[in-house]
């Protein structure tokens, strides 16, 4: 009976997995055309879908033409209020997040040392996992925050590239020459 | 030994901050805007892209410029370019800069002040861009 239940569970899990699009790389369907192997992030802003394909080219589509966005895209809808977040500096937030991660690692290490000490002593039973929980509670939100900071930078870059701007990797700039149409202040 | 380590850390932070302050002019060495006609201009960071315009401070003459995006080809990789809505540009440009107190208070020993002051230095440049070019953005 036990074996049967385990087999049934595994079968259901396999079927669910194969039916869902979690196993397939991020893709979107726009106007019945599939765009596969996308790079994250995928997001919608001002009714425009921004995607970056595997060659690194940014493409935009009106959101009403979008038929489907796969789950692995973790797509984000940027609202009017959230747009302003894209332009804000992440330096202070990054520092605090990294400091939190360092604190979390220190808390976990310290608690692990305490665990080793108390596990050898049968009389002292003061070990508590509070430190571990505290460490994890520091690390997880900070990691998520850093991930969001990185995504924010990527989104900004995609918006700029979608406007036709590009980032040039040339190391030797040419001499300064002002274009004639520039407005000076 | 511990004292020496702290002193070393403090001087390291001081050097970083000095570099940051100086670099509003020099750290951006290599940052440039490239135009469609092929010309390039060395700029101070951050470069602001707002609506259909690009705002930048030329490294050569320290003046603010506004350029239509259709005339711009791109930026050097690594140039700090900020895309922002006009509301945000207006907010940063018109609000007074605050936070210097906390920047200096948290400067030592945590080092957090460096990042706060770095943010403030960038905002100062954005403010300068806004103030010098706002007549044309309204």
Interface residues (C-beta under 8 A of the other chain):
Chain A: X83 X84 X86 X87 X89 X91 X92 X94 X95 X96 X99 X156 X159 X160 X163 X164 X165 X166 X167 X168 X169 X170 X171 X173 X174 X175 X176 X177 X178 X179 X181 X182 X183 X184 X185
Chain B: X30 X32 X34 X35 X37 X38 X39 X40 X41 X42 X49 X58 X60 X63 X64 X65 X66 X67 X68 X69 X70 X71 X72 X73 X74 X75 X76 X77 X78 X79 X81 X82 X83 X84 X85 X87 X88 X91 X110 X111 X112 X115 X116 X118 X119 X122 X123 X132 X133 X136
